[in-house]
Amino acid sequence: MDALPIEEALPALKQALLSRTEAVLLAPPGAGKTTRVPLALLDAPWLAGRKIIMQEPRRIAARAAARRMAQTLGEAVGDTVGYRVRLDSRVGPATRIEVVTDGLFLRRLQADPTLEGIGCVIFDELHERGLETDLSLALVREAQLALRDDLRVLAMSATLDGVAVAQVLGGAPIIESAGRMFPVDTRYLERDADGRIEDVTAAAVRRAVAEEPGSALVFLPGVGEIRRVEERLRGALPADTDLVPLYGDLAPGEQDRAIRPAPAGRRKVVLATSIAETSLTIDGVRIVVDAGWMRVPRFSPRTGMERLQTVRVTQASADQRRGRAGRLAPGVCYRLWSEATQRGLRPFGVPEILDADLAPLALELAAWGTRDVTALPWLTPPPVAALATARDLLRDLGALDDDGAVTAHGRAMSALGQHPRLAHLLLRGQDEGRGALACQVAALIAARDLLRFPPGQRDPDLRHRVDVSLNETRPVSGAAVDRGTLAAVRQSARDLRRRLGVRENGAVDSRDTGRLVAMAYPDRVARRRPGGGARYRLSGGRGATLPEGDPLAAEEWLAVADLDEGAQDARIFLAAPLALADIEDLFDHRLVARDVLRWDGREQAVVARRERRLGTLVLEERALPDPASEAVRAAMLDGLRALGLDSLPWSDGLRSWQQRVQFLRRHLGEEWPDVSDPALLASLSTWLGPYLDGVSRRAHLDRVDLASALHGTLEWSKRQKLDELAPTHIAVPSGSRVAVDYTNPDEPVLAVRLQEMFGLAATPRIAGGRVPLLIHLLSPARRPVQVTRDLASFWASGYRAVKAELKGRYPRHYWPDDPLVAEPTARVRPRPK
């Protein structure tokens, strides 16, 4: 067996774990840490015959690591070395090293916090910073400090900041190992901005296979891209080249086929997701083609939805992928981006705990008994907002009580190892005698869609998947069944039935699918919006849509299992019909009866209804007899705010009154109230509310005593002073009473015929003499001939020019030489004396 670089670091690692109980091992990919370290620790004196548990983030890596170590010992898997992954286990009575996935390790830790019989826990590939790995490390460290001071904890990573991990582990020593990588020639093939990733990748693979020897490992973001590249490469590769996919949901046998060496005289092209970045060594790989993208989970606390997003790889991931070409011999890496893009890549990825759905973590913490999450030794603590959202969901599902403590139902949910939503579905479904269907539905929701559709076509009806998975009925027209996913769904459902004790031949009726989905997703009960179409409102408040013309759109009520987080309405990917009776039965404790009085813009009236609601959804409503007058008044005020003040029965006199008060406020100060439209609208309930009794429609507004309501904004003393300080009319020398225009509160206007002002030397003033009126002197045709604030100046210097201009035009009218001594008149000429 060839020596691996990690061998040189093993003495220091053994000594570190002999002298203390924690250590950090940093070793680049290919050093051999995953398969050599557990074997090297088997004879440590502190182990004393107990087991080593090594946690791996991925099932395929766990199986491969166990298989490689067993081969090293010349044994079968399940003897000294075994593994436990979901739906598969190879462990025997003599097993000393168990390689387990993080979810199964959490189950074991929750069941036995002392980890009896275990002497060492190894966290492999810690740099991936998965949610369950971060949580497991925090809980193991707490258990070590409180219950097992002899437990060894070893954190192994390829790229992680070792100092941060060492601090979490109480200042653990850091042991570093050199890697072994042959030279890798990196070639940047800048992708055409308009080129589809599948076309560009397929072209790069054809070129690489033609130019270079050895097998190729091709990194793509997801299964869809893998399938499309596979279609493009079928028949386009040399006859000696096998084409195989590799992704997480692939059947174990197919995964093993992908990582086995190619037969003698042949080579292979492996189309893989980021699952192949670390832990796995695929013999014979000399070529890496990297499309440069990866899929990561992103959770929105606002919507309560998690989606996989396609993002650029980080520099660390790109380097890990590149290294795969130089594990066993010199190789070449084709990167489908430019060197400039490479320089702009983020150095490292974001820990999953910062972006993921935290409901599983919150349930695990509650089951562990943790109330104060900040007290745990986190590498990165969970975000407060996302954790609060997760706990709200768990309360809705009955997993937590009002104080945040785990309930008996919550403990049962945690023991299942499923997402809390699905665990709740399974337990409630079993309680109702629908256990077999619950297992089938949970398996389908957790898996990749087993139906494949042509571009632009989809069928969101979950019942069709239930029928196909149970009976192999033909799917809807145009859909194909993914046989690998179908097999995985059936195996998962069988395992769930076994764990719940559900009979294999239990009756299953897919018509109950919607009821079960609603149990898991109480925030995604949907009701079709008025007006028909395929638009729905969710009980959580968001909008959602089905494809136009989809048969499900005929259903008024749906339970939605999967949808995206659109900017406006989300697209529904998986749903099932739901009966109103099921909603009332399932959520009786959450239904809220409420009397609602609101302004209806379409009816232009106050509408009074008694509603029953689930979240934002109205399940039932009926007219409310004799609503409280205060509530009607409040709703009417809302209507007035929407309609605006112009909807009130204003007269010219009331508008003038408003302008006069505003004039006095402008010139005499804030002792006079603000009665502008914005101010009146803001204080509507105060001044107008008492006058709205019996008013519930726009048509009733003519009944409102608007004058009394407005006058009530002035105290009595100011009402008395209003006419004195801001008179509606001014008596002019002719004897006429001329209206004052207060439209502009800075300059009230007195528009009067010039002849009516003869004999008046000074400009009239208002507001206690503070403000002169702006005089508009009018011609006999009532057109302004002069605008002035200084009447005396006009008589002295401006009158002669006006007289000269107008006397010939209006000869019958009175044009005296001296206007200050002339008799004023409202007639053509003064009356003869």
C-alpha positions in Angstrom: 0.0 0.0 0.0 1.4 3.4 -1.0 2.2 5.8 1.8 0.0 8.8 1.9 1.0 12.4 3.0 -1.1 12.1 6.2 1.3 9.4 7.5 3.9 12.0 8.5 1.3 13.9 10.6 0.0 10.8 12.5 2.6 10.7 15.3 1.8 14.3 16.2 -1.9 13.6 16.1 -1.6 10.6 18.3 0.5 12.5 20.8 -2.0 15.4 20.8 -4.9 13.0 21.6 -2.9 11.2 24.2 -2.1 14.4 26.1 -5.6 16.0 25.8 -9.1 15.3 24.5 -9.4 17.6 21.5 -7.4 18.2 18.3 -7.8 19.8 14.9 -6.3 18.2 11.8 -5.8 20.3 8.7 -5.0 18.3 5.6 -5.6 19.1 1.9 -7.6 16.8 -0.4 -5.7 13.7 -1.3 -3.7 13.6 1.9 -5.6 10.4 3.1 -7.0 11.8 6.3 -10.5 10.2 5.9 -9.3 6.6 5.5 -6.0 6.6 7.4 -6.7 8.5 10.6 -9.5 6.3 12.1 -7.4 3.2 11.5 -4.3 4.8 13.0 -6.2 5.6 16.2 -7.6 2.1 16.7 -4.7 1.0 19.0 -4.7 4.3 21.1 -4.5 3.4 24.8 -7.2 6.0 25.7 -9.7 4.2 23.3 -9.7 1.2 25.6 -11.7 -1.0 23.2 -14.4 1.6 22.6 -15.6 2.7 19.2 -14.6 5.5 16.9 -17.5 7.3 15.2 -16.6 9.3 12.1 -19.3 11.7 10.9 -19.4 12.3 7.1 -21.7 14.9 5.5 -22.7 12.6 2.5 -23.9 9.0 2.3 -21.8 8.2 -0.7 -18.6 9.4 1.1 -19.5 7.4 4.2 -19.9 4.2 2.2 -16.8 4.8 0.2 -14.7 5.6 3.3 -15.8 2.5 5.1 -15.2 0.4 2.0 -11.7 1.8 1.5 -10.7 1.2 5.2 -12.1 -2.3 5.1 -10.1 -3.1 2.0 -7.0 -1.7 3.8 -7.6 -4.3 6.6 -8.4 -7.0 4.2 -11.8 -7.4 5.7 -15.4 -7.0 4.6 -17.4 -3.9 5.4 -19.2 -4.6 8.6 -16.3 -6.3 10.4 -13.9 -3.9 12.0 -15.2 -1.0 9.9 -18.8 -0.4 9.1 -21.2 2.4 8.1 -24.7 3.7 8.8 -26.5 5.9 6.3 -30.2 6.5 5.7 -31.8 3.3 4.4 -28.5 1.4 4.5 -26.3 0.0 7.3 -23.3 -2.4 7.4 -22.3 -2.8 11.1 -21.5 -6.0 13.0 -20.8 -7.0 16.6 -17.1 -6.6 16.1 -17.3 -3.2 14.4 -14.9 -0.7 16.0 -15.1 2.2 13.5 -18.5 3.4 12.3 -18.8 6.0 9.5 -22.2 7.7 9.9 -23.9 10.5 8.2 -24.6 13.7 10.2 -28.3 13.1 10.5 -28.0 9.6 12.0 -25.3 10.8 14.3 -27.6 13.5 15.7 -30.3 10.8 16.3 -27.7 8.8 18.2 -26.5 11.8 20.2 -30.1 12.8 21.2 -30.8 9.2 22.3 -27.6 9.0 24.3 -25.9 12.3 25.2 -23.2 10.3 27.0 -22.2 8.4 23.9 -21.7 5.3 25.9 -19.2 2.9 24.3 -17.7 5.6 22.1 -14.2 6.8 22.7 -13.7 9.2 19.9 -15.9 11.3 17.6 -14.3 12.5 14.3 -15.9 15.3 12.3 -14.7 14.9 8.7 -14.9 17.5 6.0 -15.8 20.2 8.6 -15.0 22.9 6.1 -18.3 22.1 4.3 -20.0 23.8 7.2 -23.3 21.9 6.9 -26.1 22.7 9.3 -26.2 19.3 11.0 -22.4 19.2 11.2 -22.2 22.6 13.0 -25.0 21.5 15.3 -23.4 18.2 16.1 -20.1 19.8 16.9 -21.7 22.2 19.3 -23.7 19.5 21.1 -20.8 17.0 21.3 -18.6 19.7 22.8 -21.3 20.5 25.4 -21.7 16.8 26.2 -17.9 16.4 26.4 -17.7 19.3 28.9 -20.7 18.2 31.0 -20.8 14.4 30.8 -17.8 12.9 29.1 -14.5 14.5 29.9 -12.7 11.4 28.5 -14.3 11.7 25.1 -11.9 12.5 22.3 -13.1 15.0 19.7 -11.2 15.4 16.4 -12.1 17.9 13.8 -10.7 17.4 10.3 -10.8 19.8 7.5 -9.3 20.6 4.1 -9.7 24.4 3.9 -11.3 25.6 7.1 -9.8 28.2 9.5 -8.2 25.9 12.0 -7.9 28.6 14.7 -11.7 29.1 14.8 -12.3 25.4 15.3 -9.5 25.1 17.9 -11.2 27.9 19.9 -14.5 26.1 19.9 -12.7 23.0 21.1 -11.1 24.9 24.0 -7.8 25.8 22.4 -7.2 22.4 20.8 -3.8 21.8 19.2 -3.7 22.2 15.4 -1.8 19.5 13.4 -1.2 20.2 9.8 -0.4 17.7 7.0 1.1 18.4 3.6 -0.9 17.3 0.6 0.1 15.3 -2.4 -1.1 16.7 -5.7 0.5 16.3 -9.0 0.8 19.3 -11.3 -2.5 20.3 -12.8 -2.6 22.5 -15.9 -5.5 25.0 -15.6 -7.1 26.2 -18.8 -9.8 29.0 -18.8 -12.4 28.6 -21.5 -14.5 31.7 -21.1 -18.1 30.8 -21.7 -20.1 32.8 -24.3 -22.6 34.9 -22.3 -25.4 33.6 -24.5 -24.3 30.0 -24.5 -26.3 27.5 -22.5 -24.3 25.8 -19.7 -25.2 22.4 -21.1 -24.0 23.2 -24.6 -20.8 24.9 -23.4 -20.0 22.0 -21.0 -20.7 19.3 -23.5 -18.4 21.0 -26.0 -15.6 21.3 -23.4 -15.9 17.6 -22.5 -15.7 16.6 -26.1 -12.5 18.7 -26.5 -11.0 17.5 -23.2 -11.5 13.8 -24.0 -10.0 14.4 -27.5 -7.0 16.2 -26.1 -6.1 14.5 -22.9 -5.7 10.9 -21.6 -7.6 9.4 -18.6 -11.1 9.7 -17.2 -12.9 13.0 -16.7 -14.8 14.4 -13.8 -17.3 17.1 -14.9 -18.8 19.4 -12.2 -22.4 20.7 -12.9 -24.7 22.6 -10.6 -27.6 20.0 -10.5 -29.3 16.9 -11.8 -31.2 18.8 -14.5 -27.9 20.0 -16.0 -26.4 16.5 -15.6 -29.3 15.0 -17.6 -29.1 17.6 -20.4 -25.3 17.3 -20.8 -25.7 13.5 -20.8 -28.2 13.8 -23.6 -25.7 15.9 -25.6 -22.8 13.5 -25.1 -24.6 10.3 -25.8 -23.0 9.0 -29.0 -20.6 11.9 -29.2 -17.8 10.3 -27.1 -15.2 7.7 -28.2 -16.3 4.1 -28.1 -13.9 3.3 -25.2 -15.5 6.0 -22.9 -18.3 5.3 -20.5 -20.7 8.1 -19.5 -22.1 8.0 -15.9 -23.9 10.4 -13.6 -23.1 11.0 -9.9 -25.4 12.9 -7.5 -26.8 12.5 -4.0 -30.2 11.0 -4.8 -28.8 8.4 -7.2 -29.3 4.8 -6.2 -26.4 3.5 -4.1 -25.5 0.9 -6.8 -25.3 3.7 -9.5 -23.2 5.8 -7.1 -20.8 2.9 -6.6 -20.6 2.4 -10.4 -19.6 6.1 -10.8 -16.7 6.0 -8.4 -15.3 2.6 -9.3 -12.3 2.6 -11.6 -13.0 2.2 -15.3 -12.4 -1.3 -16.6 -9.0 -2.0 -18.2 -8.7 -0.4 -21.6 -11.6 1.9 -21.0 -12.1 5.3 -19.4 -15.1 7.2 -18.1 -16.7 10.6 -18.0 -18.4 11.2 -14.6 -21.1 14.0 -14.7 -21.3 15.1 -11.0 -22.7 17.7 -8.7 -20.5 19.2 -5.9 -20.9 15.8 -4.1 -17.6 14.8 -5.8 -15.6 17.8 -4.5 -14.2 16.1 -1.4 -13.9 12.8 0.4 -14.3 10.7 -2.8 -11.4 9.6 -5.0 -12.4 8.4 -8.4 -9.4 6.3 -9.7 -8.2 7.2 -13.1 -9.4 10.8 -13.2 -6.9 13.0 -15.0 -9.3 15.6 -16.4 -11.7 18.0 -14.6 -14.2 20.1 -16.5 -15.7 22.7 -14.1 -18.9 24.6 -15.2 -18.3 26.9 -12.3 -21.7 26.8 -10.6 -23.2 25.1 -7.6 -26.6 24.8 -5.8 -27.0 26.0 -2.3 -30.1 26.2 0.0 -31.4 29.6 0.8 -34.1 30.2 3.3 -36.3 33.4 3.6 -37.7 34.0 7.1 -40.1 36.5 5.4 -41.8 33.8 3.4 -40.9 30.7 5.3 -39.7 29.0 2.1 -36.3 27.4 1.2 -35.2 27.1 -2.3 -32.0 25.9 -4.0 -30.2 28.7 -5.7 -27.6 28.4 -8.4 -24.5 30.4 -7.4 -20.9 30.8 -8.5 -18.4 28.5 -7.0 -16.1 29.9 -4.4 -12.3 30.0 -4.9 -12.0 27.2 -2.3 -14.5 25.0 -4.2 -12.9 25.7 -7.5 -9.5 24.7 -6.1 -11.0 21.5 -4.6 -12.4 20.6 -7.9 -9.2 21.4 -9.7 -7.3 19.2 -7.3 -9.3 16.1 -8.4 -7.4 16.1 -11.6 -4.0 15.7 -9.8 -4.8 13.1 -7.2 -3.0 10.2 -8.9 -1.0 11.7 -11.8 -0.5 15.0 -13.6 -3.8 16.3 -15.0 -5.6 19.2 -16.6 -8.6 21.4 -15.4 -10.8 23.2 -17.9 -12.6 26.1 -16.2 -15.6 27.5 -18.1 -14.9 31.1 -17.0 -12.3 33.7 -17.4 -9.2 34.4 -15.3 -10.8 37.8 -14.4 -13.9 36.0 -13.1 -11.7 33.7 -11.1 -10.1 36.7 -9.3 -13.6 37.9 -8.4 -14.8 34.7 -6.8 -15.6 34.7 -3.1 -12.8 33.0 -1.1 -15.2 30.7 0.9 -18.8 29.7 1.0 -21.3 30.9 3.6 -22.0 28.5 6.4 -25.3 26.7 5.8 -26.5 27.8 9.3 -26.8 31.4 8.0 -29.0 30.7 5.0 -30.9 27.5 5.8 -34.3 26.6 7.2 -33.7 26.4 10.9 -36.8 24.4 11.9 -34.8 21.1 12.1 -32.1 22.8 14.2 -34.6 24.5 16.5 -36.3 21.1 17.1 -33.0 19.5 17.9 -32.1 22.2 20.3 -35.4 21.9 22.1 -35.1 18.2 22.3 -31.5 18.6 23.7 -33.0 20.9 26.4 -31.3 24.1 25.2 -33.2 27.4 25.9 -30.3 29.8 25.5 -28.7 29.0 22.1 -26.0 31.6 22.7 -24.6 29.4 25.5 -23.6 26.7 23.0 -20.1 26.6 21.5 -21.0 27.5 17.9 -18.6 28.0 15.1 -21.3 30.4 13.8 -24.4 31.1 15.9 -27.8 30.8 14.1 -29.4 34.1 13.0 -31.9 35.4 15.6 -34.7 36.2 13.0 -34.5 32.8 11.2 -34.5 30.9 14.6 -37.6 32.8 15.8 -39.4 31.9 12.5 -38.4 28.3 13.0 -39.8 28.2 16.6 -43.0 29.8 15.5 -43.5 27.0 13.0 -42.7 24.4 15.7 -45.3 25.9 17.9 -47.8 25.7 15.1 -47.0 22.0 14.6 -47.3 21.3 18.4 -43.6 20.5 18.8 -43.0 23.3 21.3 -45.2 24.7 24.1 -45.8 28.4 24.6 -42.6 28.6 26.7 -40.5 27.1 24.0 -40.0 23.7 25.7 -40.3 20.5 23.6 -43.6 18.6 23.9 -44.0 14.9 23.9 -45.2 15.3 20.2 -42.0 17.3 19.5 -39.8 14.5 21.0 -41.5 12.0 18.8 -41.0 14.2 15.8 -37.3 14.6 16.6 -36.8 10.8 16.9 -38.0 10.3 13.3 -35.1 12.2 11.9 -37.3 13.9 9.3 -37.9 17.6 8.7 -40.3 18.7 11.4 -43.1 19.4 8.9 -42.8 15.8 7.5 -42.4 14.3 11.0 -45.6 16.0 12.1 -47.4 14.7 8.9 -46.2 11.2 9.6 -47.3 11.1 13.3 -50.6 12.8 12.7 -51.3 10.7 9.7 -50.6 7.5 11.7 -52.9 8.7 14.5 -55.7 9.1 11.9 -55.2 5.7 10.4 -53.6 7.1 7.2 -50.1 5.9 8.1 -49.4 4.2 4.8 -50.4 7.2 2.7 -48.5 9.5 5.1 -45.3 7.5 4.5 -45.8 7.7 0.8 -46.5 11.5 0.8 -43.6 12.2 3.1 -41.2 10.2 0.9 -42.4 12.0 -2.2 -42.1 15.5 -0.7 -38.6 14.8 0.5 -37.4 13.4 -2.8 -36.7 14.8 -6.2 -39.7 14.9 -8.4 -40.2 11.4 -9.9 -42.0 12.8 -12.9 -40.0 14.5 -15.7 -41.6 16.8 -18.1 -40.7 18.5 -21.4 -39.7 22.1 -21.2 -42.6 24.4 -20.5 -44.9 21.6 -19.2 -45.5 20.6 -15.6 -48.2 18.9 -13.5 -48.3 20.1 -9.9 -50.9 17.5 -8.7 -49.2 15.5 -5.9 -51.9 12.8 -6.1 -50.6 11.7 -9.5 -47.2 11.1 -7.9 -48.8 9.1 -5.1 -50.6 6.9 -7.6 -47.5 6.4 -9.8 -45.3 5.5 -6.8 -47.9 3.1 -5.4 -49.3 1.4 -8.5 -47.1 2.4 -11.4 -50.1 3.9 -13.1 -49.3 5.8 -16.2 -48.4 9.5 -15.5 -50.1 12.4 -17.1 -49.6 12.9 -20.8 -46.1 14.0 -21.7 -44.5 13.0 -18.4 -41.8 10.3 -18.0 -41.1 8.5 -14.7 -37.6 8.8 -13.3 -37.0 5.1 -12.4 -34.1 5.9 -10.0 -36.2 8.4 -8.0 -39.2 6.1 -8.1 -37.1 3.3 -6.5 -35.7 5.7 -3.9 -39.2 6.9 -3.0 -40.5 3.4 -2.5 -37.5 2.4 -0.4 -37.9 5.5 1.7 -41.6 4.9 2.2 -41.0 1.3 3.2 -38.4 2.4 5.8 -40.9 5.0 7.2 -43.6 2.3 7.4 -41.2 0.0 9.2 -40.2 2.7 11.7 -43.8 3.7 12.4 -45.1 0.2 12.5 -47.5 0.7 9.6 -48.7 -2.5 7.8 -47.2 -2.9 4.4 -50.6 -3.7 2.9 -52.4 -0.8 4.6 -55.1 0.9 2.6 -54.0 3.9 0.7 -56.3 6.4 -0.9 -54.6 9.3 -2.7 -57.7 11.4 -2.3 -56.6 12.1 1.3 -53.3 13.6 0.1 -54.3 17.2 0.5 -55.3 16.6 4.2 -51.9 15.2 5.0 -50.1 18.0 3.2 -52.1 20.6 5.1 -50.9 19.0 8.3 -47.3 19.7 7.3 -47.9 23.1 5.8 -50.5 25.0 7.8 -49.1 28.2 6.3 -49.7 27.0 2.8 -53.4 26.2 2.8 -54.5 28.1 -0.3 -57.9 29.5 -1.5 -58.6 30.5 -5.1 -59.0 34.2 -5.4 -62.3 35.7 -6.6 -62.8 36.0 -10.3 -61.6 32.6 -11.3 -58.3 31.9 -12.9 -55.4 30.1 -11.4 -54.4 32.6 -8.7 -54.6 31.7 -5.0 -54.0 33.3 -1.6 -52.0 31.3 1.0 -53.0 31.2 4.7 -49.5 32.6 5.4 -50.4 35.8 3.4 -48.6 35.3 0.1 -50.1 34.9 -3.3 -49.5 31.8 -5.5 -50.4 30.7 -9.0 -50.9 27.5 -10.9 -50.1 27.1 -14.6 -52.9 28.5 -16.7 -55.4 25.8 -17.7 -54.1 23.4 -15.0 -56.9 21.1 -13.9 -56.1 21.8 -10.2 -57.2 25.4 -10.8 -60.7 24.1 -10.7 -60.3 23.4 -6.9 -61.2 26.2 -4.5 -59.0 24.9 -1.8 -55.4 23.5 -2.1 -52.7 22.3 0.3 -49.4 23.3 -1.2 -46.2 21.3 -0.6 -43.7 23.0 -2.8 -43.5 26.5 -4.4 -40.9 29.0 -5.2 -40.3 32.4 -3.7 -41.3 34.7 -6.5 -41.1 38.5 -6.3 -44.9 38.7 -6.3 -47.0 35.5 -6.6 -45.1 32.2 -6.0 -45.4 29.4 -8.5 -47.0 26.2 -7.1 -44.9 23.2 -7.9 -46.7 20.5 -5.8 -50.2 20.6 -4.3 -53.3 18.6 -3.7 -57.0 19.5 -3.4 -58.3 20.1 0.1 -61.8 20.1 1.5 -63.2 22.9 3.6 -64.3 20.3 6.1 -60.7 19.0 6.4 -59.5 22.6 7.1 -62.1 23.1 9.8 -61.3 19.7 11.4 -57.5 20.1 11.3 -57.2 23.7 12.4 -60.2 24.1 14.6 -57.9 25.4 17.4 -56.4 27.9 15.0 -59.5 29.3 13.4 -60.3 32.8 14.4 -63.8 34.3 14.5 -63.8 38.0 13.9 -66.2 40.8 13.2 -64.9 42.8 10.4 -66.2 46.3 9.4 -64.4 47.8 6.5 -64.8 50.3 3.8 -65.5 48.5 0.5 -64.3 50.7 -2.4 -66.3 48.8 -4.9 -69.5 49.1 -3.0 -68.7 52.6 -1.8 -70.0 51.7 1.5 -69.1 50.2 4.9 -69.4 46.4 4.8 -70.0 44.5 8.0 -69.2 40.8 8.1 -68.6 38.1 10.6 -65.6 36.0 9.3 -63.9 32.8 10.3 -60.2 32.9 9.3 -57.2 30.6 9.0 -54.3 33.0 8.9 -55.1 35.5 6.2 -57.7 33.2 4.5 -61.4 33.8 5.0 -63.1 30.4 5.3 -66.6 31.7 5.8 -68.3 35.1 6.1 -71.9 36.4 6.6 -73.5 39.7 7.1 -73.2 41.1 10.6 -76.5 42.4 12.0 -76.6 45.6 14.0 -72.9 46.4 14.0 -71.6 48.7 16.7 -71.9 52.4 15.7 -68.3 53.1 16.8 -67.0 50.4 14.4 -69.2 51.7 11.6 -67.9 55.2 12.2 -64.3 54.0 12.2 -64.8 52.2 8.9 -66.6 55.2 7.4 -63.6 57.3 8.4 -61.4 54.9 6.5 -63.6 55.3 3.5 -63.3 59.1 3.7 -59.6 58.8 3.9 -59.7 56.8 0.7 -62.2 59.1 -1.0 -60.6 62.4 0.1 -62.2 65.5 1.6 -63.8 66.5 -1.7 -66.4 63.8 -1.2 -67.8 65.9 1.7 -70.7 68.4 1.0 -68.6 71.5 0.7 -70.1 74.8 -0.2 -68.3 77.9 -1.5 -68.9 79.5 1.9 -67.3 76.6 3.8 -64.3 76.7 1.5 -64.0 80.4 2.1 -64.3 79.8 5.9 -61.4 77.3 5.6 -59.3 79.8 3.7 -60.0 82.6 6.2 -58.9 80.4 9.2 -55.8 79.4 7.3 -55.1 83.1 6.6 -55.2 83.9 10.3 -53.0 81.0 11.2 -50.5 82.2 8.6 -50.4 85.8 10.0 -51.4 85.5 13.6 -49.7 82.2 14.5 -50.5 78.7 15.7 -53.2 79.9 18.2 -55.4 79.4 15.1 -55.8 75.8 14.1 -54.5 74.2 10.9 -57.6 73.5 8.8 -55.8 72.7 5.6 -57.0 69.6 3.7 -54.0 67.5 4.8 -54.5 68.5 8.5 -58.2 67.9 8.4 -57.7 64.5 6.8 -55.1 63.6 9.5 -57.5 64.6 12.3 -60.7 63.3 10.6 -61.8 61.2 13.5 -61.6 64.1 16.0 -63.5 66.8 14.2 -65.8 64.8 11.8 -66.3 61.5 13.7 -69.1 62.8 16.0 -71.1 63.9 12.9 -71.1 60.5 11.2 -73.9 58.8 13.1 -76.1 57.0 10.6 -73.7 57.5 7.8 -72.4 54.2 6.2 -72.3 54.9 2.5 -70.9 57.6 0.2 -74.5 58.4 -0.8 -75.1 59.4 2.8 -72.4 62.0 3.0 -74.9 64.8 2.0 -76.5 64.3 5.4 -73.3 65.4 7.2 -73.5 68.8 8.9 -70.2 69.8 7.6 -70.5 73.4 8.7 -71.0 72.5 12.4 -68.2 70.0 12.2 -65.8 72.5 10.8 -66.8 75.3 13.1 -66.3 73.0 16.0 -62.5 73.1 15.3 -62.6 76.7 16.6 -63.1 77.6 20.2 -65.9 80.0 21.0 -63.7 83.1 21.4 -62.1 82.6 18.0 -65.4 82.1 16.3 -66.4 85.5 17.5 -63.1 87.1 16.3 -63.1 85.4 12.9 -65.5 87.9 11.2 -63.6 90.8 12.7 -60.1 89.7 11.8 -60.9 88.0 8.5 -64.2 89.4 7.2 -65.9 87.8 4.3 -66.7 91.3 2.8 -65.3 94.8 3.0 -67.5 97.9 2.8 -66.1 100.2 0.1 -66.7 104.0 -0.3 -69.6 103.4 -2.8 -71.5 101.6 -0.1 -71.1 98.2 -1.7 -70.0 95.2 0.4 -67.3 93.5 -1.7 -66.1 89.9 -1.0 -62.5 89.2 0.0 -60.8 86.4 -1.8 -58.6 84.4 0.7 -57.4 81.8 -1.9 -53.8 82.9 -1.3 -53.5 83.3 2.4 -50.4 85.5 2.0 -52.2 88.1 -0.1 -56.0 88.3 0.3 -57.6 90.0 -2.7 -60.2 92.7 -2.8 -61.4 92.9 -6.5 -63.5 96.1 -6.9 -64.4 98.6 -9.7 -62.1 101.6 -9.6 -65.0 104.1 -9.4 -66.3 102.5 -6.2 -63.0 103.4 -4.4 -63.0 107.2 -5.1 -62.3 109.1 -2.0 -60.5 106.3 -0.1 -56.9 107.4 0.4 -55.5 104.3 2.4 -55.5 100.6 1.5 -57.9 98.6 3.7 -56.2 96.3 6.2 -57.4 93.2 8.0 -56.1 90.8 10.7 -56.2 93.7 13.2 -54.5 96.0 10.8 -51.5 93.7 10.2 -52.2 92.7 6.6 -53.1 95.1 3.7 -55.4 93.8 1.1 -54.2 93.4 -2.4 -56.5 95.7 -4.4 -57.5 94.6 -7.9 -59.0 97.8 -9.4 -61.3 96.8 -12.2 -62.4 98.5 -15.3 -66.2 99.0 -16.1 -65.9 95.6 -17.8 -64.6 94.2 -14.6 -61.1 93.5 -15.9 -58.1 94.4 -13.6 -56.5 97.7 -14.7 -54.2 98.0 -11.6 -53.1 95.7 -8.8 -51.7 97.6 -5.8 -51.2 97.3 -2.0 -50.7 101.1 -1.9 -53.9 102.9 -2.9 -52.6 106.4 -2.0 -49.6 106.0 -4.4 -51.9 104.8 -7.2 -54.1 107.9 -6.9 -51.1 110.1 -6.9 -49.2 108.7 -9.8 -51.0 105.9 -11.6 -54.6 107.1 -11.9 -53.9 109.7 -14.6 -52.5 107.1 -17.0 -55.4 104.7 -16.4 -57.9 107.5 -16.9 -56.2 108.5 -20.2 -56.4 105.0 -21.4 -59.9 104.1 -20.4 -61.9 107.4 -20.7 -62.1 107.1 -24.4 -63.1 103.5 -24.2 -65.8 104.1 -21.6 -66.9 107.7 -22.1 -70.2 107.3 -20.3 -68.5 106.3 -17.1 -67.2 108.8 -14.4 -63.6 109.8 -14.7 -63.0 112.8 -12.4 -59.7 114.7 -12.3 -59.3 114.3 -8.6 -60.3 110.8 -7.4 -59.6 111.6 -3.7 -62.4 114.2 -3.6 -64.7 112.6 -6.2 -67.9 110.9 -5.2 -67.6 107.1 -5.3 -70.3 105.2 -7.3 -71.4 101.7 -8.2 -73.3 103.2 -11.1 -72.1 104.5 -14.5 -72.1 108.0 -13.0 -73.0 109.4 -9.6 -76.6 110.4 -9.0 -77.1 114.1 -9.6 -77.4 116.1 -6.4 
